[in-house]
Each structure stands twice: as structure tokens, then as C-alpha cells.
């Protein structure tokens, strides 16, 4: 059976866009995530997935992928749905947090940057809550 998580991510995204909010995606980075390593902090990255910040956004049942610019440099981003820790509106923190199922393999690279250097794998601590008094709920 397909998880409800990708459907909930798409629903919160649509709600944010319909309300004029900026949807942010909090991701626990592991060896499967394709993100710029320079922006990964403590094994996590927060991505603006709003229509003005992304190009060719695709949210399917397996991954979220899009093109985005970081410091003026275009990057192809791809994160597995099971690595998404939360999706929320930047303006008010409303959204949804998820329990993470995947635990990265020890010693596996987290993200590869321009030089090919890998960040250390994330630890097992949950991601920090979004700013501005979040109303997120954990879905099991």
C-alpha cells in the first residue's frame, strides 16, 4: 500500500500556494538526497519549494524534484519522500511534520557539492521545529 505521506505533502503545498504563503520543505539529508552540500546543516536542509523559487517541480509518490538556484548557481534537487521531515508555510509555520522512517547507512555520503566532498551523515536527532511558533503535528 502506498503511504499517505506524498499525498499530504502535495496537499499542504497546494494549500500554501492557494493562501499566498511560501511552502518550505524540511529534509533529513542522506545518501539518496541530491542537494547542494554547502547548504546542509547538521544533516538537514530547508528548501523553498514555492513556484517563484523552483522550476519543473515534480512531487510524486517517491520523490520531490525540481531545479533551483543557490547563490545564483542552478542545481537539480531531488529528495526522497521518506526523507521529508516537514512541509510548512514560512509566514506562519503552519503545516505538517512527519516521523522519519529511513535511517542512513553509517559512513554513507550525505550530499555532494561541486568538489565531490561529502558531508557527514546526519545523526538520529529530529529536525528543529520551523520558526515562528509552529503548529505542526507528527503523522505516523
N, C-alpha and C positions, 0 to 999 in steps of 0.2 A: 504494500500500500504506500502511496506517495505521501510524504509528510505535508502537514498544513503550513509549515514554515514559509515556503516560497510564495504561497498564496497570500499569507498575512503580510509579507514584505511588500508585495505588489499593492495590496490594499492600502497600507499605510503610506506608501509612496504616492498613490493616486490621491489620497485624502490631503496630504501635504500640498501637492501641486494645486488641487482644487481650491484650497484655502489661501493660496498665495504664499505658503511657507516654503522654506528651503529644506528638503529632505537630506538628512545626514545618515550615513551608514557606518556603524562602528564594527570593525572587523578584527578578529583574532588572527594574526598573520601566522601561517605555517608554510610548509614546503610547497603547497599547492597554489598559494596565492601569488598572483603576478601584480605586484605593486612596486613603486619606487622605494627602494630601501632607505633612502635618505629621510623619508618622512615617517618611518616606522619608529615608534617609541614604546619601549617595554613590550615588544611583541604585538603591538596594536597599532591600528591606523584608523582615522576617522576621515571618511570621504564625502564630499559634497556631491550628491547624485542628482541635483536639480537640473532641469532642462537647459538652463543657461551655462552650466558648468560641464556638461557631458555631450558627447557626440556618439551616435549609434549605440545608445543604451539598450541592452537586452537583459531582461530579467526572466530567466526560465526556471525550471524546477531543479536544475543542477548548479547553476552559477549566475552571477551578476557580472556583466562585462560591458565595457564602454571605453571610449577614448577621452582623455582629459589632459589638460596642461598643468604642469607643476613648474612654477618659476619660468614660464614661457616655453618649456620643453614638452612636446606631446608624448604621451605614454599610453600604451594599451593596457588597460586594467582588467583583471579577471579574478574574481574571488568566489570560492565555492559557497553555496547557500549555507552549508552546515558550519562555516566559519563566521557567519554574520552573528554578532553579539547583540546588536540593536539597530533599529531604524527609528529615527525621531525627527521632529521639526526643530530646527536650530532656534527659531524665535521663541518657543515656549517650552521646549523639552518634552512635549507630548509625543508618545509613540509606543514602541513595544521593545522589550528586551527578551532575549532567548537564552535558554540553557544550552551551553555548547556541548556537543556530543563527541567531537573529534579531538583526540589528544595527539599532538605532533610527535613524530618519532624523535628520540634523543639524537642530537647531533645533526639533524636534518637542517638544511638551509631554510631561512625564513623568507627572504626576498632578495632578489638580485638587482643590483644597481648597475650603473654604467661601467664600473670597473670589474664587475663579476664577483665582488666580495659579498659574502652573505652575512646577515645579522644572526645573532644567536637565537635559538628557538625560544618561543615565549614560555613563561612559567605557567603554573596552573592557577594563578590568581585571576579572579574575574575582572572584566574591564571596569574602569572607573565610570561612575554614572555620568550622563551628559550634564552640562552646566545648566544653571537656572532652574533648580527645583524640578527634577524630572517626575513624570507620572507614569513611568514605565512599569510593566508587570512581566514577571518571568512566566514563560509558557513552557510546559513540559511535554 
